[in-house]
Amino acid sequence: MQPGKRNLITDVAGLLVGQAEDRRLRSGVTVLLGEAPLVAGVSVMGGAPGTRETDMLAPDRLVPAVDALVLSGGSAFGLDACTGVADGLRARGRGFAVGDQRVPIVPGAILFDLLNGGDKTWSRNPYADLGRAALASAGPDFALGSAGAGFGAMTGRCKGGMGSASCVLGSGITVGALVAVNALGSVTVGDGPQFWAAPWEMGDEFGGLGLPRQAPPPDDPEPRKRLGEATTIAIVATDAVLTKAEAHRMAVAAHDGMARAIVPSHTLLDGDLVFAAATGRRPLSDPVRDQFQIGHAAATCLARAIARGVYEARAMAGDLQPAWRSLHR
């Protein structure tokens, strides 16, 4: 297993990512776009999720694939980002065919960033416009840290952000992860610079610091955020051929990576969610072995992506939390 060329989810052939943010609003949107419709699944393990069209991803539902997946700030208001993306896709002629109409299928999830110091006194919900702008910017390269849906994100100790990572398995299958880190828990070990995800780091993608010689003893963690203020939302993807049921299992397995990188995770106060997407460009040569390895790779990539999102966050005027780089560089 080794990182892909970009070490981004767009190393999975057929995927593009677009992002848009509003500095005054202190929030943003990230869109994962398939060049062709994507087989997708979802797994929700947090206690306070906010989602759109996730029921459609169940294996027994009619629609076989989605056109895009959306991660957004803005709490419930951010779900409107999916509307902007759907409008943009419809203008391109994308979507599920119903008679002479096209209905873009755009599931999405949101995180809470309404109390991060940004100006939220809008008279018109801004997230549809942000969604459409993010779609328009979609390409193979995109920013990490303070960007897109992670622009105004925070964690238990320091600023959150957008993270991504990829890996190529020995079979040639590529797996990637994309995540907006806005967790109740901590991504770093105690007050130090090391990341919980260190055992899965490749190279020095988030500093190469390893773990401390002795981790702090377990404690009884206190929630640093209130009900509904946290959530880590993610997408894992592969170029393998997967069914909707198999994509769901990939999403379930990826949650292990979230638990490795955020302590604690999947709490009652978080809305932790993972989408999974498959472009279907590479057939499975050994379905049992390949799916076993894809699940492990998805968890590993997600853990790395979470650490990278915090590692790459930038300090900005008006921050309510310090950036990791301000504390440890």
N, C-alpha and C positions, 0 to 999 in steps of 0.2 A: 504494500500500500504506500502510495506517495502522492503529494499534492498535485493537482492539475496545473496547467500552464499559468493560469491567472490566480489560482487559489481562491476562486470565487464560484458561486453556484452556476455561473454562466459557462464554466468548463463543461457542463452537461450540454451536449450539442442540441440545438433547437430552442434554447432558452435565452431570453433577454430580460434585463431588469431596468426599470425606469424609476426615478425618484424626483420628488418636488417637496420643497419646504417653504415656510413663511417665517422669516426671522422675527417679525413683530408678534405673530401668533405663537411662535416658539413651538411649532409642530410641523408635521409633514406626513407624506404618503410614499409608500414603496409598492411597486407593481411588478409581479413576475408574469411575463408574457410568454406564451408558447408560440413558436412560428406556425405550429399546427395545434389543434385541440389536444389537451393533456388529460390522460387518465389520472384521477386524483382521489385522495382519501383524506380523512381528518381524524385526529384523536384529541379530545379535550380532557385535561386532567386537573385543571385549576377549578377553584370553587366560585369564581366570579367572571365567567367569560362574556364576551360581546361579539356576536357573529352575524353573518348574513349568508344565506343559501347553503349552509353546511349540511342540512338534512338531505339535500340532493346528492351528496357524495356517498351515501349509503349504497352498498353493493346491489340492493334490490330496487333502486330507483331507476326511472326511465332514462334520463339523460346520461349518455355514456362517457362524456368528457367535458372539460371546462376550457374556456378561452384564456382566462387569466386568474391569478390569485392576488389579493390585495391585503397588505398590512398597513394600518393607519393609526395615527394618534387621534386624539379628540374624543375619546370615550364614545358614547352612543352617537354623537354627532359625526364621528369619523366614518361611520358605516356609509354615509353618503358619498364617500370617495368611490365606492363601487359603482354608484350611479354614473359618475363622471367617466370612469373607465368603460362601463357598458355603452354609454353614449358614443364615446370615441371609437370603440370597436364596431358598433353598429354602422357608423359612418364609413368604416372600411369594408363593410359587407361581411363581417365576422358574426358568428352566432349559430345557435341551434335552429335548424330549418323547421318552420311551421307554416305550411302553405307557401305563400310568396313573401313571408316575413322571416327575418333573422333575429333571434333573441340571444344576445351574448350571455353566457353563463359565467358569472364573476363572483365566486365566494370570497368573503373577506373576514378579517378579524381586527379588533381594535384594542388599543391600550389606553390607559388613563394618564393624560398629561395636562389636565385642566388647571392644576394648581402649581405649575412650574415657573410662574413669574411672567408668562406671556400675556399679551392683551387678548382676552377672550370676549371682549364686548362687541362682537360682530352683530350686525342687524340681519345678515344673510349668511347662512351656513357656508363656509368657505371650502368645505372638503370635496365637493363635487368638482370644483375647478382645480383643486390640487390633484385629484385623481386623474383628470384629463391631462393635466400638464405632466404628471409622472408617466402616463402612457406615451405621450408624445416624445419623451426623452429616452425611451427604452433602447438599450444597446448592450453590448457585451461587457463594457467596463462601467463601474459605478463606484461612488465614494463609500467608505466605511466610517464608523464613528458618528459624529454629529451630522447626520444626513437622513433624508427621507423620514420614515416612520420613527426612527430613533433620534430625530433632531432634538426633541425636548425630553428624552427619556431620563429616568433616574433609577438608582438601585438603593439597597439598604445603606451603602457607605459612600458611593461616589456616582458621578454621572454615568448613565447608560449610553446606549447607542446602537447603530446598525452594525451587524457583523456578518461575515460570510467565510466559508472555507470549502475546500473540495478535496477529493482523493480519487485516485485511479487504482482499482483492484488488479490483482494479478490476472484475472480473467479478461481484463480490458474494460470492464464496466466502470463507468464514472458515477460518482455520488457527490452531491453538494448540499450545502445548507445555507440558509438566509434567515436572519433573526433580528428582531427588535427587542433589545434587552431593557426592561423596565421593571425589574424584579423587586419584590419585598425583601428577599434574601440578599446575601452578599456573594459577589463573584470572586472576591479576594479572600485570602486566609488571614483572619484577624485584622490587625491594623497594618499589616505588611504589604509589600508589592506583589507577592506571589499569587498566582491564580489557582483556584481549585482544579481547573482543567489542565494543569501542567503535565500530568502523566501522558496526555494525549497530544501535546504540542508537537508540531512538525517544524524542525529548524528553530528559528527564533521569531516565529510569527506573532507572538505577543510577549516578546522580551527575552525568552530563553532563560527565565529565572529559576525554573524548577520549583519544588516545594520546600518550605522551611525544614530544617533538620528535625524540628519537633513542632508539630502543629499544636495550637492551643487546645486545652482540654474541652470536651463538649460542654456546652452551657445550656441554659434555658433561654432561647432567643426571645427578645421582645420585638413586637412588630413596630417598625419605624414609619410605617404608613398606615393610613386608615382604610376601612372597608372600601373596596372598589378602586383604590389608587394604584394598584400594581398590576402587572401582567407581562409575561414574556411570550411573544407570538412568533412563530417560526414556520419555515417551509423547508422540507428536505426533498431532494429531487434526484432522479437517476435517468440515464438513457436506456435502461433495460425495458423490456416488454413486461408489463405488469397488468393484472386485472385490477378492478376497483377494490376487491377484497385484499389483494396482495399489497396495494398501495396503502390501505388502512393499516395492515400489519407493519409496514415500514414506518408509518407515523407513530404507531405505538412503541416500536423499538427505539425510535429517536428520542422519546422522552427520557430514556436512560441518560442520554447526553446532557439533557437539561439538569437532571438530578446530580450529575457529576460536576457540573460547572457552577451551580447556584445552590447555596446552603443558607436556609432551607428552600426548597422549591415545592411547587404543587400545593400551596397552602390554600386555606379557605379564602384568603384575601386576594389571591392571584387568580387571573383568568387564563392560566397557561394552556397553550394550544399549539399543536403541530399539524400543518398540512403536509401531505406528500403528493408528489407529482411525478409522472413517468412519461417520457417522450416516446418510448417504444421504438427506438432506433436500433437496439441491440438485443437479439433473441437470447434467452437463457440457454446455456449449454447443459447445465445441470440444475434443474429448478430448485431442488432442496438446498444444495450447497450455495448456489448463487443468491437465493433469497436470504439464507442465513448470513452470508457475508454482507449483503446490502443492508440488512438491519443493523449489523455491528458498525458498518461504515457510516450509516446515517447518524447513529448515536455519537460516534467519534467526531464527525464533522460538526455536529451541532454544538458539542462541548467546546471545540476549538473556536467556532464562530462566535459563541457567547463571549469568550475571553477577548477575542479580537474587537468586538463591538465596544467594550469598555476601554480596552487598551488604546484604541484609535480616537476616542472622544476628545474633543477640543474644548478648552476653556473659552468662555464668551462672557461679555459684560452681562450682568444680571443673573448669573448662575446662582442657584440655590444650593448646589453641591459642587465640590471641587472635582475637576477631571483627574483621572488616574495619573496622567502625565504631570499635572501640577503638583501632585503629592510625591511622586516617586522618580522624577527626572531632574 
